[in-house]
Amino acid sequence: MQKIIFAISMALGMLCPVFSQTIPQKLDNLLNTYAQLNQFNGTVLIAKNGKILLEKGYGFQDIQTKTPCSTKTIYQIASVTKTFTSALVLKLAEQKKLSLSDKLTRYYPNLPHGDSITIEHLLTHTSGIPSISLDTTEINKEENKLANESIMINALMKGPALDFVPGSNWNYSNLGYALLGYIIQKVTGLSYYHALRHYIFQPLQMTHSGFDFIHLADSHKATGYYTYPTRSETELATILDSAGPFAAGAIYSTVGDLYKWHKGLQDNQVISKALQEKAYTAYRNRYGYGWIVDSLFNTRIVSHSGDIWGFKTNFTRVPTNDICIVLLSNIEDNEQLTTITNKILSILYQWPYSLPSPPKSPVQLSIDSLRHYTGIYKVDPKYSNAMSPEMLEIKLEGIKLIAQASRQSRKGPQFEITPLTGKYLVLKEIGAELEVVIDNKGKVYQLFSDQFGLKIPYRKVP
């Protein structure tokens, strides 16, 4: 959802029938199709208004033993951990144990630039602290050496200057969230994990979530992989010790426990509705307090993704409509989770959507055939959103088709179009497709574009 505003893409597949299936059947069919194409392996939970519509595993939690993924499979959730860390900070602020305006010098008196960085800056990734990975040699000279508080503070003391003046810009910083974890420990007198258990896991009865995945002994523990088995040789992923990603990405969980997390937030069991409103406010680059904030389907959607060795996660919520979507995968190379999430939302909001299909081949067309595609296409206002172009122009330059989108009279970059088998066009530079709709006279009258799973119709201007 964060790609360039003028990116134009098309879902792989024909428009799905609207009335032939129930919503749970459509959801299951969508996930089954992705699984059959080796584009999803993991566990899914989708709920709306307190009712679980789909909770199911697809593929294998362990490929070697052929153990299937189930609703009980345990995954590392990586940066979705940040939603918990931010909630812990807000809980402590609610209890007056800290303030979001606290300077870092309150907790680390000698920290360079600490007098200009606040807790709120850390929450919103606007601190200017460089984005240092917590699980590589960027901090540690020895591969896989565990990061800890002294190592991180030492890295900040000796490391590069801030990327920008705090509050003036945005840069995703795992180190910033690790610092929040250490501040939580200083304020509560508990380890980060014990604070997490005390304030969140135990009250919400999240009994299948924890913090030490490498030592977890459970038959439902997923094995992480780097690639799909049918795409190339399967490679087992190294399991990271929790001390590395720490408060930025060390939690493991299940779809059921993450649904309890959603319900706990919906019912204001952890932090107040007023504080959640602040958390779900976009400050810079669509990021709130531990949540990515989007506006789609005329409503606010909050989410966070996670990516760690062998695992990929998408956790999406629509608080106003009580929607929860959890996608947990034990294959790190899975690049489809955002697209799948958007198609799930399209089903729930009764938007057009497409099932995925195998890749199509390029074809050569005559100049006269290419000319059929040229023209101005305007978005159907019913399906417009904050990121979709309002207008799409396709023109012929020599023997090449060129696409250019515009929004609010501002034109975007031009992309060359390549025709594909069937009524499809592809924009290779951005890996995007368009579906062409022909009327009964054989003329092009509509295009369907897809922005990462959001299928949007554009009608040709006569």
C-alpha positions in Angstrom: 0.0 0.0 0.0 3.0 2.3 0.3 4.2 2.2 -3.3 4.2 5.2 -5.6 0.8 6.8 -6.0 0.7 6.4 -9.7 1.6 2.6 -9.8 -1.0 0.8 -11.9 -1.4 -2.9 -11.4 -3.9 -5.6 -12.3 -4.8 -8.7 -10.3 -3.9 -12.0 -11.9 -7.2 -13.6 -12.8 -10.7 -12.9 -14.0 -13.3 -10.9 -12.0 -14.8 -13.2 -9.3 -18.5 -14.0 -9.3 -20.4 -11.9 -6.7 -23.4 -14.0 -5.9 -22.3 -17.6 -6.2 -20.5 -18.0 -2.9 -20.9 -16.8 0.7 -18.3 -14.5 2.1 -16.6 -17.3 4.1 -16.5 -19.4 0.9 -15.0 -16.5 -1.1 -12.4 -16.0 1.5 -11.4 -19.7 1.6 -11.4 -19.9 -2.2 -9.1 -16.9 -2.4 -6.6 -18.3 0.1 -6.8 -21.8 -1.4 -5.9 -20.4 -4.8 -2.9 -18.5 -3.4 -1.8 -21.7 -1.6 -2.2 -23.8 -4.8 0.0 -21.4 -6.7 2.6 -21.5 -3.8 2.0 -17.9 -3.1 0.8 -18.5 0.5 1.8 -21.0 3.2 0.6 -20.3 6.7 -2.4 -19.7 8.9 -5.3 -17.1 8.4 -7.9 -15.6 10.7 -10.5 -13.2 9.4 -13.3 -11.8 11.7 -15.9 -9.2 11.5 -18.3 -7.9 14.2 -17.2 -10.5 16.7 -17.7 -13.4 14.3 -14.8 -15.5 12.9 -15.4 -15.9 9.1 -12.3 -17.9 8.4 -9.7 -19.6 10.6 -7.6 -22.1 8.8 -4.1 -23.3 7.9 -2.8 -23.7 4.4 0.3 -25.7 3.5 2.8 -27.0 6.0 4.2 -25.8 9.3 7.1 -28.2 8.7 7.7 -29.1 5.0 10.1 -32.0 5.8 7.7 -33.8 8.0 4.6 -32.7 6.0 3.0 -31.4 9.2 0.2 -29.2 8.0 -0.3 -25.6 9.2 -3.3 -25.4 11.6 -5.1 -22.8 13.7 -2.7 -23.7 16.6 0.5 -23.2 14.6 2.9 -20.8 16.4 4.8 -18.2 14.3 7.2 -15.4 14.9 5.4 -12.2 14.3 8.4 -9.9 13.9 7.6 -6.2 13.7 4.0 -6.7 14.7 5.7 -6.7 18.1 5.7 -2.9 17.8 2.0 -2.8 18.3 2.5 -4.4 21.7 5.5 -2.2 22.6 3.6 1.0 21.8 0.6 -0.2 23.8 2.8 -0.9 26.8 4.2 2.7 26.6 0.7 4.2 26.3 -0.4 2.1 29.3 2.5 3.4 31.4 1.6 7.0 30.2 -2.0 6.4 31.3 -0.7 5.3 34.7 1.4 8.5 34.9 4.6 6.4 35.1 6.1 8.2 32.1 5.1 10.9 29.6 5.3 10.8 25.9 7.1 14.1 26.0 9.9 12.7 28.2 13.3 13.3 26.8 15.7 10.4 26.4 18.1 12.1 28.8 15.7 11.3 31.6 16.6 7.6 31.1 20.0 8.0 29.4 21.6 11.2 30.7 24.7 11.0 28.5 23.1 10.0 25.3 24.0 12.3 22.4 21.0 14.3 21.2 19.0 12.7 24.0 17.7 16.1 25.1 16.0 16.6 21.7 14.5 13.1 21.3 11.2 12.3 23.1 9.4 9.0 23.7 6.8 10.1 21.1 9.6 10.5 18.5 10.5 6.9 19.2 6.9 5.7 18.8 6.4 7.5 15.5 9.9 6.7 14.0 10.6 10.5 13.9 13.6 10.5 16.3 16.2 10.7 13.6 18.0 7.7 15.1 19.6 5.7 12.2 17.8 2.5 11.1 20.1 -0.1 12.6 19.2 -3.8 12.3 19.2 -5.5 15.6 20.0 -8.9 14.2 23.0 -8.3 12.0 26.6 -7.1 12.3 25.5 -3.5 11.9 25.6 -3.4 15.7 27.6 -6.5 16.5 31.0 -7.3 15.2 30.3 -11.0 15.6 27.5 -12.6 13.6 24.5 -13.5 15.7 26.1 -12.0 18.9 23.1 -11.0 21.0 22.2 -7.3 21.1 21.6 -5.9 24.6 21.1 -2.6 26.2 24.8 -1.8 26.7 25.7 -2.8 23.1 22.9 -0.6 21.7 23.7 2.4 23.9 27.3 2.1 23.0 26.4 1.9 19.3 24.4 5.2 19.7 27.3 6.8 21.6 29.9 5.9 19.0 27.6 5.7 16.0 26.7 8.2 13.2 24.9 11.4 13.8 21.1 11.6 13.6 19.6 11.3 10.2 17.6 14.4 10.7 16.3 16.8 13.4 13.9 14.9 15.6 10.3 15.4 14.6 11.2 16.9 11.2 11.2 13.7 9.1 10.5 9.9 9.2 12.8 6.9 9.2 11.8 3.4 10.3 14.0 2.6 13.3 14.1 -0.8 15.0 16.7 0.6 17.4 14.2 3.3 18.5 11.7 0.6 19.5 14.4 -1.4 21.3 15.0 1.7 23.3 11.3 1.9 24.2 11.6 -1.7 25.5 14.5 -0.7 27.8 12.6 2.3 29.0 9.6 0.0 29.8 12.0 -2.1 31.9 13.4 1.0 33.7 9.9 2.3 34.5 8.3 -1.0 35.6 11.2 -2.7 37.2 10.2 -5.8 35.1 11.8 -7.4 32.1 10.2 -6.4 28.9 8.7 -9.9 28.5 7.3 -9.9 32.1 5.8 -6.5 31.6 4.2 -7.8 28.4 2.8 -10.8 30.3 1.6 -8.6 33.2 -0.1 -5.9 31.2 -1.3 -7.7 28.1 -0.9 -11.4 27.7 -2.4 -12.5 31.1 -5.4 -10.1 31.1 -6.3 -11.1 27.5 -5.5 -14.8 28.1 -3.0 -14.9 25.3 -1.6 -18.2 26.4 0.1 -19.2 23.1 2.2 -16.1 22.8 5.7 -15.5 24.1 9.2 -14.1 23.7 11.7 -16.9 23.4 11.0 -18.7 20.2 14.4 -20.3 19.8 13.9 -22.3 23.0 10.1 -22.9 22.6 9.3 -26.6 22.8 5.9 -27.1 21.3 4.5 -29.5 18.7 2.7 -26.6 17.0 5.9 -24.5 16.5 6.4 -23.6 12.8 9.6 -24.1 11.0 10.8 -21.1 9.1 11.9 -21.2 5.5 13.5 -18.9 3.0 11.7 -20.0 -0.2 8.8 -22.0 -1.5 9.7 -25.7 -2.1 8.5 -25.8 -5.7 10.2 -22.6 -6.7 13.7 -23.8 -5.8 15.4 -25.8 -3.0 13.9 -25.2 0.4 16.3 -23.5 2.8 15.7 -23.7 6.5 15.9 -20.2 8.2 18.1 -19.5 11.1 16.1 -18.9 14.3 17.0 -15.5 15.9 17.4 -15.3 19.6 14.8 -13.0 21.1 17.4 -10.7 22.6 18.2 -9.5 19.1 15.0 -8.0 17.8 13.8 -7.5 21.4 10.9 -5.0 21.7 11.1 -4.2 18.0 10.2 -7.7 16.8 10.7 -10.7 19.1 7.2 -11.9 19.9 5.8 -15.2 18.7 2.0 -15.9 18.6 -0.9 -17.6 16.9 -3.8 -16.3 14.9 -6.1 -16.9 17.8 -4.0 -15.0 20.3 -3.7 -12.1 17.9 -7.5 -12.1 17.5 -7.6 -11.8 21.4 -5.3 -8.8 21.0 -7.6 -7.2 18.5 -10.6 -7.8 20.8 -8.8 -6.5 23.8 -8.1 -3.3 21.9 -11.7 -3.1 20.6 -13.0 -3.4 24.2 -10.5 -0.9 25.6 -9.2 -3.5 28.0 -5.5 -2.5 27.6 -5.6 1.3 26.9 -8.4 3.8 26.7 -10.3 4.7 23.6 -8.8 8.2 23.7 -5.2 6.9 23.7 -6.0 4.5 20.9 -7.3 7.4 18.9 -3.9 9.0 19.3 -2.2 5.7 18.4 -4.2 5.5 15.2 -3.4 9.0 14.1 -0.9 9.3 11.3 1.9 11.6 12.1 4.5 11.2 9.3 4.5 8.7 6.5 1.2 7.2 7.6 2.7 6.0 10.9 1.0 6.4 14.3 2.1 5.0 17.6 3.2 1.5 16.5 0.6 1.3 13.7 0.5 2.0 10.0 -2.6 4.1 9.3 -4.4 4.0 5.9 -7.7 5.3 4.5 -9.5 2.8 2.3 -13.2 2.0 1.7 -14.0 5.4 3.3 -12.7 4.2 6.7 -9.5 4.1 8.7 -7.5 0.9 8.6 -4.6 0.3 11.0 -2.0 -2.4 10.4 1.5 -3.6 10.8 3.6 -6.1 8.9 6.4 -8.2 10.1 9.5 -9.8 8.5 12.1 -11.9 10.2 14.3 -14.8 9.2 11.9 -17.5 8.0 8.6 -15.7 8.8 6.3 -13.0 7.4 3.2 -11.5 9.0 0.4 -9.1 8.3 -1.9 -7.9 11.0 -4.7 -5.6 9.9 -7.6 -4.1 11.8 -10.6 -1.8 11.0 -11.6 -0.5 14.5 -14.8 1.2 13.3 -16.1 -1.9 11.7 -14.6 -4.5 14.1 -12.6 -6.2 11.4 -9.5 -8.3 12.1 -7.3 -9.9 9.5 -4.3 -12.0 10.5 -2.0 -13.6 8.0 1.0 -15.6 9.5 3.4 -17.3 7.1 6.5 -19.4 7.8 8.1 -18.6 4.4 10.0 -15.3 4.4 10.0 -14.9 0.7 6.2 -14.4 0.6 5.6 -11.1 -1.0 1.9 -11.4 -1.4 0.6 -10.7 2.1 -0.4 -7.1 1.5 -2.1 -8.0 -1.8 -4.0 -10.9 -0.1 -5.0 -8.6 2.8 -6.4 -6.0 0.3 -8.4 -8.7 -1.6 -9.8 -9.9 1.7 -10.9 -6.4 2.5 -12.4 -6.1 -1.0 -14.5 -9.2 -0.3 -15.6 -7.9 3.1 -16.6 -4.5 1.6 -18.1 -6.1 -1.5 -15.6 -4.5 -4.0 -14.4 -6.2 -7.2 -11.5 -8.6 -6.8 -9.6 -11.1 -8.8 -8.2 -14.5 -8.0 -4.5 -15.0 -8.8 -3.4 -17.1 -11.8 -0.1 -18.3 -13.4 2.0 -15.6 -15.2 0.9 -14.7 -18.7 3.2 -14.4 -21.7 3.9 -11.2 -23.8 2.4 -11.0 -27.3 3.2 -8.9 -30.3 0.3 -6.8 -31.7 0.0 -4.7 -34.8 -0.1 -0.9 -34.6 -3.8 -0.9 -35.4 -4.5 -3.4 -32.5 -2.4 -1.3 -30.1 -4.4 1.8 -31.1 -7.6 0.2 -29.7 -6.2 0.6 -26.2 -5.4 4.3 -26.5 -7.5 7.0 -24.8 -8.4 8.6 -21.5 -9.9 6.5 -18.7 -11.5 8.0 -15.6 -11.9 6.2 -12.3 -15.3 5.1 -11.2 -15.9 7.4 -8.2 -17.6 4.6 -6.3 -14.3 2.7 -6.1 -11.9 5.6 -5.8 -9.6 5.9 -2.8 -6.9 8.2 -1.5 -4.2 6.5 -3.4 -5.8 5.7 -6.7 -5.2 7.8 -9.8 -8.2 9.8 -10.9 -7.3 9.5 -14.6 -5.3 7.2 -16.8 -4.1 8.1 -20.3 -2.8 5.5 -22.7 -1.1 6.7 -25.8 0.9 5.4 -28.7 4.4 6.7 -29.2 5.9 5.1 -32.3 5.3 1.4 -31.8 5.1 1.6 -28.0 2.1 1.9 -25.8 2.7 4.4 -22.9 0.6 4.8 -19.7 0.5 7.9 -17.6 -1.7 8.4 -14.5 -2.8 11.7 -12.9 -4.4 12.8 -9.7 -5.6 16.3 -8.8 -4.1 17.5 -12.1 -0.7 16.2 -11.1 0.7 13.8 -13.7 2.8 10.9 -12.7 5.7 9.1 -14.5 5.2 7.4 -17.8 5.5 3.6 -18.1 5.8 1.5 -21.2 3.0 -1.1 -21.7 3.5 -4.6 -23.0 0.5 -6.6 -24.2 0.0 -10.1 -22.7 -2.0 -13.2 -23.6 -5.7 -12.6 -23.0 -7.0 -9.1 -22.5 -4.2 -8.0 -20.3 -1.5 -5.3 -20.4 1.6 -5.2 -18.2 3.8 -2.3 -17.0 7.1 -4.2 -16.6 8.9 -1.3 -14.8 6.6 -1.6 -11.8 5.5 -5.2 -12.4 1.8 -4.2 -12.8 -1.1 -5.3 -15.0 -4.3 -4.0 -16.5 -7.3 -6.0 -17.5 -9.1 -4.8 -20.6 -12.9 -5.1 -21.0 -14.3 -5.2 -24.5 -17.9 -4.3 -25.3 -20.2 -6.2 -27.7 -18.9 -4.2 -30.6 -15.3 -5.3 -30.0 -14.2 -1.9 -28.6 -12.4 -1.2 -25.4 -14.7 0.6 -22.9 -13.2 -0.2 -19.5 -10.0 -1.1 -17.7 -9.5 -2.7 -14.3 -6.4 -1.7 -12.5 -5.2 -3.2 -9.2 -3.2 -1.4 -6.6 -1.8 -4.2 -4.6 -5.0 -6.2 -4.5 -7.4 -3.2 -4.7 -9.2 -3.7 -8.0 -10.4 -0.3 -9.4 -12.5 0.2 -12.6 -11.6 3.0 -15.1 -14.2 3.8 -17.8 -13.0 5.0 -21.2 -14.0 8.6 -22.0 -15.9 8.7 -25.4 
